[in-house]
Amino acid sequence: MVTVNILVADSDEEARYWFTSQQQGFTNLHRGHPGQLPPPIKDIEQYWAPAEKIGVERMLACSLVGSSATVEAGLRKLLAELAPDELMVTGHVFDHEVRLRSYREVAAIRARLAPDFSA
């Protein structure tokens, strides 16, 4: 089984913006300040220190963030490389409607990929 963070938005840029909430959340954990998922920010680079960035990127290494095309290509590659029997998807997004749209698009991507990865 593989678990992957997925966030799909209309564009790669928009998805990266919404993903900053999760990046901040993990940064806060590194700082010893866990809490609720914070709202997204425009410049994550101003939020974290270089060492924090490295740690958070390691923790979020199995993440696909971007447009539908970007995420579909990344998921296709991941499934081909790992050939998991099961895939779990998680997506921590500050805005509920954006999170629902992302999950709907993940379902559509899954439907498009199913013929290539079904047993």
Stockholm file with secondary structure:
# STOCKHOLM 1.0

chainA/1-119         MVTVNILVADSDEEARYWFTSQQQGFTNLHRGHPGQLPPPIKDIEQYWAPAEKIGVERMLACSLVGSSATVEAGLRKLLAELAPDELMVTGHVFDHEVRLRSYREVAAIRARLAPDFSA
#=GR chainA/1-119 SS CEEEEEEECSSHHHHHHHHHHHHHHHHHHHTTCCCSCCCCCSCGGGTSCHHHHHHHHHHTCSEEEESHHHHHHHHHHHHHHHCCSCEEEECCCSSHHHHHHHHHHHHHHHHHHHHHHCC
#=GC SS_cons         CEEEEEEECSSHHHHHHHHHHHHHHHHHHHTTCCCSCCCCCSCGGGTSCHHHHHHHHHHTCSEEEESHHHHHHHHHHHHHHHCCSCEEEECCCSSHHHHHHHHHHHHHHHHHHHHHHCC
//
